[in-house]
Amino acid sequence: MRNDIFEAMKKLVYDLKRQISRQEGETTRSAIRRIMQKLWSPLAVNINPEILEKENLLTCRFLLSIGLVISVMVVGIEKLLYQAPSFEAIAGLAIMLYLIVLNIVYKAYVTHNSTLFLEIISLILLVILGAYDLSSHPQTSVFIFPFILVLLPPMILDRPWKLLLLILLAGLNAYYVNCYTGNEQILRENVVRLTCAVFLSCVLSFRTAYQRFRSYEIRESTKISAEHDPLTGIYNRGGGTMMIRNCVDRQESGTFLIIDVDNFKHVNDAYGHQQGDEVLRRLADTLRMSFKGTDVVMRMGGDEFVVYAVGMVDYTVVCRRLEQLVESVHQIMINEKDQEHVTVSIGGVINDGSYPSYDSLFRMADKYLYKIKEKGKDGFLVHNVSYRGIL
């Protein structure tokens, strides 16, 4: 057993030495930069800002609700037991009501800056608790503060280094307040409590934040895998259809396109499925580059693609964009020796916001796709009439 522990410690020291030792051809400055980056990377882990603000907004509302309930309970219990609530209980209730009013009055700001708002009110509450502990319990001060310091920061979702800074600021403030106590014995005891609370809070906050970040990364990657086509990397039928349905439900105008590869069966039969897959990948890349990042590009299945170009409703602009797209598709070669290139047929409909559903757009675009195929393929036809105009 002792040998196993010794071997484990030896391996740990060896790994640490290997990490901090200079690599071949590396300067001292580069080695220091590499080590600092390795130490910093877990502290500066990143996450989607929208997810960050959304999660912290929920946490903020939860904490304010819990704080209000506890404050009301304390005031009510003290009134029942002592006929009148204490000044501290009323002050606590007033502070919670003030924070809730701030949250309501500045709702738009708080919604988009919930992380900062949550960190500020957390720091304020920790400062108030530290001062209250010392003033109300001079013989056993800093009793509630360590408990809240350990409990509160792990509830905030933010980069670990910011959480560690918040904890250190709260700990330093509590230490500064405690320096005013006249009893050296109490001061020493409080320093021990504060040191333990700060250390435990840092460990819990870092661990909790890291686990939550990893959880969101896994969730996002799973969501992306479920909504995207593995061959082309663009939206699959399920993911793309859902996105377009959401656009139509919000009455977002745009141009709906169905794009079909001409004679794709010939490509598979003559050159093999591997070449067919390469054609689909390159076509997906061309579509992605031809439209904005906010547009929806998806593979319906087989050789059929769908695009919803949000906000593109001018007929002249649509035709110019599709002419450029057709030319770009011609650059995709099937057989360079025979100069055989890819062609597509495109049926489209301009939605001015009047189309009631995804299905109505698809039917109209499919109708025009059929017409362009009858005319000889390798081109486009776009319907430019409001849905009300065809009823």
VEXDREN-2710 file (C-alpha; in Angstrom, 1 decimal):
% VEXDREN-2710
k/r/px/py/pz
1/MET/0.0/0.0/0.0
2/ARG/2.8/2.4/1.0
3/ASN/4.6/1.5/-2.3
4/ASP/1.5/2.3/-4.3
5/ILE/1.1/5.7/-2.7
6/PHE/4.8/6.4/-3.2
7/GLU/4.6/5.4/-6.9
8/ALA/1.5/7.6/-7.4
9/MET/3.3/10.6/-5.8
10/LYS/6.3/10.0/-7.9
11/LYS/4.3/9.9/-11.1
12/LEU/2.5/13.1/-10.1
13/VAL/5.9/14.9/-9.5
14/TYR/7.2/13.5/-12.9
15/ASP/4.1/14.7/-14.8
16/LEU/4.4/18.2/-13.2
17/LYS/8.1/18.4/-14.0
18/ARG/7.4/17.3/-17.6
19/GLN/4.7/20.0/-17.9
20/ILE/6.9/22.9/-16.6
21/SER/10.2/21.8/-18.2
22/ARG/11.2/23.5/-21.4
23/GLN/10.5/21.6/-24.6
24/GLU/13.2/21.1/-27.3
25/GLY/14.0/24.4/-29.0
26/GLU/11.8/26.4/-26.6
27/THR/13.0/29.7/-25.1
28/THR/12.5/30.5/-21.4
29/ARG/9.9/33.2/-22.3
30/SER/7.9/30.8/-24.5
31/ALA/8.0/28.1/-21.8
32/ILE/6.7/30.6/-19.2
33/ARG/3.9/31.7/-21.6
34/ARG/3.0/28.1/-22.3
35/ILE/2.8/27.2/-18.6
36/MET/0.8/30.3/-17.8
37/GLN/-1.7/29.5/-20.7
38/LYS/-2.0/26.0/-19.3
39/LEU/-2.7/27.3/-15.8
40/TRP/-5.1/30.0/-17.1
41/SER/-7.1/28.0/-19.6
42/PRO/-9.4/26.2/-17.0
43/LEU/-10.0/29.5/-15.3
44/ALA/-11.0/31.4/-18.5
45/VAL/-13.3/28.7/-19.9
46/ASN/-15.9/30.3/-22.2
47/ILE/-19.6/29.7/-22.9
48/ASN/-22.3/31.1/-25.2
49/PRO/-23.2/34.6/-23.8
50/GLU/-26.9/34.1/-24.4
51/ILE/-26.9/30.9/-22.3
52/LEU/-24.8/32.7/-19.6
53/GLU/-27.3/35.6/-19.3
54/LYS/-30.4/33.3/-19.4
55/GLU/-29.1/31.0/-16.7
56/ASN/-28.0/33.8/-14.4
57/LEU/-31.3/35.6/-14.9
58/LEU/-33.2/32.6/-13.6
59/THR/-30.7/32.3/-10.7
60/CYS/-31.2/36.0/-9.9
61/ARG/-34.9/35.7/-9.8
62/PHE/-34.7/32.6/-7.7
63/LEU/-32.4/34.2/-5.2
64/LEU/-34.5/37.3/-4.9
65/SER/-37.7/35.2/-4.4
66/ILE/-36.0/33.1/-1.8
67/GLY/-34.6/36.2/-0.1
68/LEU/-38.0/37.8/0.0
69/VAL/-39.7/34.7/1.4
70/ILE/-37.1/34.4/4.2
71/SER/-37.2/38.1/5.0
72/VAL/-41.0/38.0/5.3
73/MET/-40.8/34.8/7.4
74/VAL/-38.3/36.4/9.8
75/VAL/-40.4/39.6/10.2
76/GLY/-43.6/37.5/10.8
77/ILE/-42.0/35.1/13.3
78/GLU/-40.4/38.0/15.3
79/LYS/-43.8/39.8/15.3
80/LEU/-45.5/36.7/16.7
81/LEU/-42.8/36.0/19.3
82/TYR/-41.8/39.5/20.4
83/GLN/-44.8/41.6/19.3
84/ALA/-42.5/43.7/17.1
85/PRO/-39.9/42.7/14.5
86/SER/-36.3/43.8/15.1
87/PHE/-34.6/46.6/13.1
88/GLU/-32.3/44.0/11.4
89/ALA/-35.4/42.0/10.2
90/ILE/-37.1/45.1/8.8
91/ALA/-33.8/46.3/7.2
92/GLY/-33.3/42.9/5.6
93/LEU/-36.8/42.9/4.1
94/ALA/-36.3/46.5/2.9
95/ILE/-33.1/45.5/1.1
96/MET/-34.7/42.6/-0.6
97/LEU/-37.7/44.7/-1.7
98/TYR/-35.3/47.4/-3.0
99/LEU/-33.4/44.8/-5.1
100/ILE/-36.6/43.4/-6.5
101/VAL/-37.8/46.9/-7.4
102/LEU/-34.5/47.5/-9.2
103/ASN/-34.9/44.2/-11.1
104/ILE/-38.4/45.3/-12.2
105/VAL/-37.6/48.9/-13.1
106/TYR/-34.5/48.0/-15.0
107/LYS/-35.8/44.8/-16.4
108/ALA/-34.5/45.3/-19.9
109/TYR/-31.0/46.0/-18.6
110/VAL/-31.0/43.2/-16.1
111/THR/-32.2/40.7/-18.7
112/HIS/-29.2/41.4/-20.9
113/ASN/-26.7/41.9/-18.0
114/SER/-28.0/39.5/-15.5
115/THR/-24.5/38.1/-14.7
116/LEU/-23.1/41.5/-13.7
117/PHE/-26.3/42.3/-11.8
118/LEU/-26.2/39.0/-9.9
119/GLU/-22.5/39.4/-9.0
120/ILE/-23.1/43.0/-7.7
121/ILE/-26.1/42.0/-5.5
122/SER/-24.2/39.0/-4.3
123/LEU/-21.2/41.1/-3.3
124/ILE/-23.5/43.7/-1.6
125/LEU/-25.3/41.0/0.4
126/LEU/-22.0/39.4/1.5
127/VAL/-20.7/42.9/2.6
128/ILE/-23.9/43.6/4.6
129/LEU/-23.8/40.1/6.2
130/GLY/-20.2/40.5/7.2
131/ALA/-20.8/43.9/8.8
132/TYR/-24.0/42.6/10.5
133/ASP/-22.2/39.6/11.9
134/LEU/-19.6/41.7/13.5
135/SER/-22.0/44.3/14.9
136/SER/-24.7/41.9/16.2
137/HIS/-22.5/39.0/17.4
138/PRO/-19.3/40.6/18.7
139/GLN/-18.3/37.5/20.7
140/THR/-19.0/35.0/17.9
141/SER/-18.8/37.2/14.8
142/VAL/-18.5/36.0/11.2
143/PHE/-21.0/33.2/11.8
144/ILE/-23.5/33.6/9.0
145/PHE/-21.0/35.1/6.5
146/PRO/-18.9/32.0/5.8
147/PHE/-22.0/29.9/5.3
148/ILE/-23.4/32.3/2.7
149/LEU/-19.9/32.8/1.1
150/VAL/-19.7/29.0/0.5
151/LEU/-23.3/28.8/-0.7
152/LEU/-23.8/31.9/-2.9
153/PRO/-21.0/32.1/-5.5
154/PRO/-21.4/28.5/-6.8
155/MET/-25.0/29.5/-7.9
156/ILE/-23.5/32.0/-10.4
157/LEU/-22.6/30.8/-13.8
158/ASP/-19.5/32.7/-15.0
159/ARG/-15.9/32.2/-15.9
160/PRO/-14.1/30.7/-12.9
161/TRP/-11.6/33.5/-12.6
162/LYS/-14.4/36.1/-12.2
163/LEU/-16.0/33.9/-9.5
164/LEU/-12.7/33.6/-7.7
165/LEU/-12.2/37.4/-7.8
166/LEU/-15.7/37.9/-6.4
167/ILE/-15.0/35.5/-3.5
168/LEU/-11.6/37.1/-2.7
169/LEU/-13.2/40.6/-2.7
170/ALA/-15.9/39.4/-0.3
171/GLY/-13.3/37.7/1.9
172/LEU/-11.1/40.8/2.0
173/ASN/-14.0/43.0/2.9
174/ALA/-15.0/40.7/5.8
175/TYR/-11.4/40.6/7.0
176/TYR/-11.2/44.4/6.9
177/VAL/-14.4/44.7/8.9
178/ASN/-13.1/42.2/11.5
179/CYS/-9.9/44.2/11.9
180/TYR/-12.1/46.7/13.9
181/THR/-12.9/44.2/16.6
182/GLY/-11.0/44.9/19.8
183/ASN/-10.7/41.3/20.9
184/GLU/-7.5/39.7/19.4
185/GLN/-8.8/36.1/20.2
186/ILE/-12.0/36.7/18.2
187/LEU/-10.0/38.3/15.3
188/ARG/-7.7/35.2/15.1
189/GLU/-10.7/32.9/15.1
190/ASN/-12.5/34.9/12.4
191/VAL/-9.4/34.9/10.2
192/VAL/-9.3/31.1/10.4
193/ARG/-13.0/30.9/9.6
194/LEU/-12.6/33.3/6.7
195/THR/-9.6/31.5/5.3
196/CYS/-11.4/28.2/5.4
197/ALA/-14.6/29.7/3.9
198/VAL/-12.8/31.5/1.1
199/PHE/-10.8/28.3/0.2
200/LEU/-13.9/26.1/0.3
201/SER/-16.0/28.6/-1.7
202/CYS/-13.2/28.9/-4.4
203/VAL/-13.1/25.1/-4.7
204/LEU/-16.8/24.6/-4.9
205/SER/-17.3/27.6/-7.3
206/PHE/-14.6/26.4/-9.6
207/ARG/-15.9/22.8/-9.6
208/THR/-19.5/23.7/-10.0
209/ALA/-18.9/26.3/-12.8
210/TYR/-16.6/23.8/-14.6
211/GLN/-19.2/21.0/-14.4
212/ARG/-22.0/23.3/-15.6
213/PHE/-19.9/24.5/-18.5
214/ARG/-19.1/20.9/-19.5
215/SER/-22.8/20.0/-19.2
216/TYR/-23.8/22.9/-21.5
217/GLU/-21.0/21.9/-24.0
218/ILE/-22.3/18.3/-24.1
219/ARG/-25.9/19.5/-24.4
220/GLU/-25.0/21.9/-27.2
221/SER/-22.9/19.3/-29.1
222/THR/-25.7/16.8/-28.8
223/LYS/-28.2/19.4/-30.0
224/ILE/-26.0/20.3/-33.0
225/SER/-25.5/16.6/-33.8
226/ALA/-29.3/16.1/-33.7
227/GLU/-30.1/19.1/-35.9
228/HIS/-27.3/18.9/-38.4
229/ASP/-26.6/16.7/-41.4
230/PRO/-23.5/14.5/-40.8
231/LEU/-22.4/14.5/-44.4
232/THR/-22.6/18.3/-45.2
233/GLY/-22.6/19.9/-41.8
234/ILE/-25.6/22.1/-42.5
235/TYR/-29.1/21.7/-40.9
236/ASN/-30.8/18.4/-41.5
237/ARG/-34.5/18.2/-42.4
238/GLY/-35.7/18.2/-38.7
239/GLY/-33.4/21.1/-37.6
240/GLY/-33.9/23.3/-40.6
241/THR/-37.6/22.8/-40.8
242/MET/-38.0/23.8/-37.2
243/MET/-35.9/27.0/-37.8
244/ILE/-37.9/28.0/-40.8
245/ARG/-41.2/27.3/-39.0
246/ASN/-40.1/29.6/-36.2
247/CYS/-39.3/32.3/-38.8
248/VAL/-42.7/32.0/-40.4
249/ASP/-44.5/31.9/-37.1
250/ARG/-42.7/35.2/-36.2
251/GLN/-43.8/36.6/-39.6
252/GLU/-40.2/37.2/-40.7
253/SER/-40.2/38.0/-44.4
254/GLY/-37.7/36.3/-46.7
255/THR/-37.2/34.1/-49.7
256/PHE/-37.9/30.4/-49.5
257/LEU/-35.9/28.2/-52.0
258/ILE/-35.9/24.5/-53.0
259/ILE/-32.7/23.5/-54.7
260/ASP/-32.4/20.2/-56.5
261/VAL/-29.2/18.8/-58.1
262/ASP/-29.9/18.0/-61.8
263/ASN/-29.2/14.4/-62.9
264/PHE/-27.7/13.4/-59.6
265/LYS/-28.6/9.7/-60.2
266/HIS/-26.2/9.9/-63.2
267/VAL/-23.4/11.2/-61.0
268/ASN/-23.8/8.3/-58.6
269/ASP/-24.2/5.7/-61.3
270/ALA/-21.3/7.0/-63.5
271/TYR/-18.8/8.1/-60.8
272/GLY/-19.8/6.2/-57.7
273/HIS/-21.4/7.3/-54.4
274/GLN/-18.2/8.7/-53.0
275/GLN/-18.1/11.3/-55.8
276/GLY/-21.8/11.9/-55.3
277/ASP/-21.2/12.6/-51.6
278/GLU/-18.3/15.0/-52.5
279/VAL/-20.7/16.9/-54.9
280/LEU/-23.2/17.3/-52.0
281/ARG/-20.6/18.5/-49.6
282/ARG/-19.3/21.1/-52.0
283/LEU/-22.8/22.2/-52.9
284/ALA/-23.6/22.7/-49.2
285/ASP/-20.4/24.8/-48.8
286/THR/-21.4/26.9/-51.8
287/LEU/-24.9/27.5/-50.4
288/ARG/-23.4/28.4/-47.0
289/MET/-21.1/30.9/-48.6
290/SER/-23.8/32.4/-50.8
291/PHE/-26.1/33.3/-47.9
292/LYS/-25.8/35.1/-44.6
293/GLY/-25.1/33.3/-41.3
294/THR/-28.6/34.2/-40.2
295/ASP/-30.2/32.5/-43.1
296/VAL/-31.3/28.9/-42.8
297/VAL/-29.6/26.4/-45.1
298/MET/-30.6/22.7/-44.8
299/ARG/-30.4/19.4/-46.6
300/MET/-33.9/17.9/-47.1
301/GLY/-32.4/14.5/-48.0
302/GLY/-30.9/13.0/-51.0
303/ASP/-29.9/15.7/-53.5
304/GLU/-32.5/18.3/-52.4
305/PHE/-31.7/21.4/-50.3
306/VAL/-33.8/24.2/-48.8
307/VAL/-32.8/27.8/-48.0
308/TYR/-34.7/30.5/-46.2
309/ALA/-33.0/33.8/-46.8
310/VAL/-34.3/36.0/-44.0
311/GLY/-35.2/39.6/-45.0
312/MET/-34.4/39.1/-48.8
313/VAL/-37.7/40.2/-50.4
314/ASP/-36.7/42.4/-53.3
315/TYR/-37.3/40.5/-56.5
316/THR/-34.4/42.0/-58.4
317/VAL/-32.0/41.3/-55.5
318/VAL/-33.3/37.7/-55.3
319/CYS/-32.8/37.1/-59.0
320/ARG/-29.3/38.6/-58.9
321/ARG/-28.4/36.4/-55.9
322/LEU/-29.7/33.3/-57.6
323/GLU/-27.8/34.1/-60.9
324/GLN/-24.6/34.3/-58.8
325/LEU/-25.5/31.0/-57.0
326/VAL/-26.0/29.2/-60.3
327/GLU/-22.7/30.4/-61.6
328/SER/-21.0/29.4/-58.4
329/VAL/-22.5/25.9/-58.6
330/HIS/-21.1/25.6/-62.2
331/GLN/-17.6/25.8/-60.6
332/ILE/-18.2/22.4/-58.9
333/MET/-16.7/19.9/-61.4
334/ILE/-17.9/16.3/-61.6
335/ASN/-15.3/15.3/-64.2
336/GLU/-12.6/17.8/-65.0
337/LYS/-11.4/15.8/-67.9
338/ASP/-14.7/16.1/-69.7
339/GLN/-15.4/19.5/-68.1
340/GLU/-18.7/18.2/-66.7
341/HIS/-20.0/20.4/-63.9
342/VAL/-22.9/20.4/-61.5
343/THR/-26.1/22.2/-62.3
344/VAL/-29.1/22.8/-60.1
345/SER/-32.8/23.7/-60.5
346/ILE/-34.3/26.2/-58.1
347/GLY/-37.9/26.9/-57.3
348/GLY/-38.6/29.8/-54.9
349/VAL/-41.2/32.0/-53.4
350/ILE/-40.8/35.5/-51.8
351/ASN/-42.6/35.6/-48.5
352/ASP/-43.7/39.2/-47.5
353/GLY/-44.9/37.8/-44.2
354/SER/-48.3/36.8/-45.5
355/TYR/-47.6/33.1/-45.9
356/PRO/-49.2/31.3/-42.9
357/SER/-47.0/28.3/-42.7
358/TYR/-43.9/26.4/-43.8
359/ASP/-46.1/24.0/-45.7
360/SER/-47.7/26.8/-47.8
361/LEU/-44.2/28.1/-48.7
362/PHE/-42.9/24.6/-49.6
363/ARG/-45.9/23.8/-51.9
364/MET/-45.5/27.0/-53.8
365/ALA/-41.7/26.7/-54.2
366/ASP/-42.0/23.0/-55.2
367/LYS/-44.5/24.1/-57.9
368/TYR/-42.0/26.5/-59.4
369/LEU/-39.2/23.9/-59.1
370/TYR/-41.3/21.5/-61.2
371/LYS/-41.8/24.3/-63.8
372/ILE/-38.1/25.1/-64.1
373/LYS/-37.4/21.3/-64.5
374/GLU/-40.0/21.2/-67.3
375/LYS/-38.1/24.1/-69.1
376/GLY/-34.9/22.2/-69.2
377/LYS/-33.4/22.5/-65.7
378/ASP/-30.2/24.5/-64.8
379/GLY/-32.0/27.7/-63.7
380/PHE/-34.5/29.2/-61.3
381/LEU/-38.1/30.5/-61.1
382/VAL/-39.3/32.6/-58.2
383/HIS/-42.9/33.4/-57.3
384/ASN/-43.4/37.0/-56.3
385/VAL/-47.0/37.3/-55.3
386/SER/-48.3/37.8/-51.8
387/TYR/-50.2/34.8/-50.3
388/ARG/-53.3/36.9/-50.1
389/GLY/-53.0/37.5/-53.9
390/ILE/-53.4/33.8/-54.7
391/LEU/-56.3/33.1/-52.4
END
